[in-house]
Amino acid sequence: MYLPYSLLPDVRWFAIGYQQQQYPILQNAPFIKQNGHNRYSIGGPNSIQPLSVPVYHADRNLPLPQVRINYNQNWIKDHKQAWQTAYGKSPFFEYYDYRFWAVFDEKPTTMQDLIEGCNQVLFSNLKIQYPPQYIAQEQAEKSIIAQDLLAPYQQAAQDLNLPPYPQVFETKFHFRGPLSAIDLLFNLGPLVSEYFLQFPTIQP
């Protein structure tokens, strides 16, 4: 089952990869704004807050690795402030946040550099023992073919029930999901490996 090539994927993405004991990521699907592969969601103090990385309009419909990041606005500062507001009081925020900012602050040129840099931090600190496999599938640059290849993941993600874990604003909102896996990391820290044990593995 292919996983979408996305920035800071949500917890379901990691759980499904854990279940199939591999992370085959469809790398060369076309970038379509509505697909949200340059977006991720965090648990803000008032609502679930979507954050996005701006890209150049001319690069839309190219395979996502080729899409260039637009730094005309200081979106990195906005993301840092949003993370601080959402997770500043989480148990492990200050232990992990700077590892991601080291990637962001380099101002990667393309979404490929940013996504794969963040994945390296996530896989390492979530203690994922199965490394990501970036796969350029033949004909996947065509949107309709990419949709077919990713349809099993979309269905599995829709059917997956996430077990609750502690969150910063749970007394106000109860458990909220699915959020980016940074939510899981900042709230559980080293216990994330135990969280994934709740998902039975299946044959890939």
N, C-alpha and C positions, 0 to 999 in steps of 0.2 A: 504494500500500500504506500503510494507516494505521499509525502508531506509537502505542503506549500512552502515556498521559499519566502519567508516573512521575517520582518524585523521584530525581535523580542517576542516570539510566539507565546500564545497563552498556555495555560497549564495543561489543557486537553491535548495539545500538540505533543508535549513531552510524555504525557501518560500513554498516548496511543503508540508512540515510538517505543516506549518501555514495554508495552504489551507485546509488540511484535519483535522485540529484541533487536531492532535495527532502525536507523533513521535515514531512509532513502528520500532525499529532498529533490523535488523537481525544480531544477535551477533555471531552465530556459523558457519558462512560460512568459507570455508577453505581459508587460506592466499595464494594468488597467486601473485607473484611479479608484473605481468602485470596489475593486477587490481588496483594497486596504492593506496591501503587502508592505506599504511604507508607513503603516500606522500600528499602534498598539494601545492598550487600555490599562489604566492604573486605578486604584481605589482611592479617589479623592475624598476630602472631608464633607463634600456636599452631594456628590454623585460619582458614578463611574466616569472617569475623565479620559476621552480619547486624545492621543497625542500623535502628530504626524511629522514626517520629515519632508520638507518641500523639495520638489524636483523640477527640472527644466521641462517646460511644456513640450518642447521639440522632441524630447526623448520618450514621450508617452507612446505606448504600443511597441516599444523595443523590449527585448528580453530584459527582465529586471536587473541582472548583473551589469548591463550596459548603461543603465539610467544614471545620469549625473545628479549629484546633490546640489541644491541651490542654497548658497550661504548669504544671499543679499540681505536677509533678515537674520537677527541673532536668535534663531530658534533653539540653539543649544542652551542659552541662558534660560529660555522659557521652560525647557524640559527639566533643567536642573532645579528650578524653583518649584515646578510642579511635583517633582520627586520629593523634594525636601518637605513640602506641605503635606503630601500624602503619607510619607514613610519616615519622617524625621523622628517619630516616637516609636517606630518599630524596633524590635530587639536587636536586629542585625544590620540595620541600614548603614551605619558608619563603618561596618566591617567590610561591606561589599561595594558601596556606591562608587568609590574612587576607581575601582577596577573597570567599571563601564565608562566612566568619564575619561579614562586614559585613551579609550578607543574614540570617543566622540571628539575629544579635544585635538586629536590629530587631524580633524577635518578631512575625513576620507573623501576621495573624489567621486566614487560611485557607490551605489547601494550595495553592490557586491562586497566592497571593502568594509562597509559599516555592518551589514548583516552578518558576514562571516567572522568579523572581529568580535561582535557581541555574542555570537554563538559560541565562540571559543571560551569566553568568560562564563557563559551560562553552563555549558556542558561540564566544564571543570568544577565549578562551584556547586552545581546541582548533583555532583558525583555520578553523572551518567557514564556508565561503563561502555556504552555502545557509541562509537564515534559517528559524527554526521557523514553521510555519503552524498556528495553533490553530483546529481545526474542530469546530463543534458540529453533528454530523450528526443529521438528523431521526430520531427514534425510538431514538437510541442510549442514552437513559436506561434502556431495557429491557435487562436483563442478557443475554438470549439474542441480541438483535440486536447488542449491543456485542461479544459473543464471536465472532459471525460476521464482523463487520467487522475484528476483530483476528486472526482465524485465519491469514490469509496471513503476517502478521508472525511469529506464534508458530512456524509451520512454517519460515520462512526463518531465524529465529534458531536453531532446533534444528539445521538443516542447515549452518549457517555454521561453518567452522573458523577459529578465531582464530590468526593467526601469533603465536608467542611474542615477548615483548618483555622487557627486563630488569625484574626485580622485587626488592624489598628482601630477601625471604626465599627467593630461588630456590635457593640452595645447600641449603636444608633441605627444600623442598617441590617443587622444579622449578617449571615455569610453572603458575600457577593462574588459572583463568578460568571463566566470565566474571565480572568484578568491575565495580563502578561505574567510569565513565570517569575519576573522580578518580584511580584507580590508574594509569591510563595517563598522565594529566597530570603527576602528581607524579614519575613515574619517567622520562618522556621529555621533559617540558618542551617547548621549541620544536621538537623533532623529531617531534611528534605528526602534523604535516601530512604528513611523509614516510611515517609508518606507514599512514595511510589510503590512500596511493597504491597499496598492495598489493591493494586491493579494486577489481576492474574495475567501471566504471560500466555500468548497464543502463538500458534505457528504462523510465521510470516507468509 
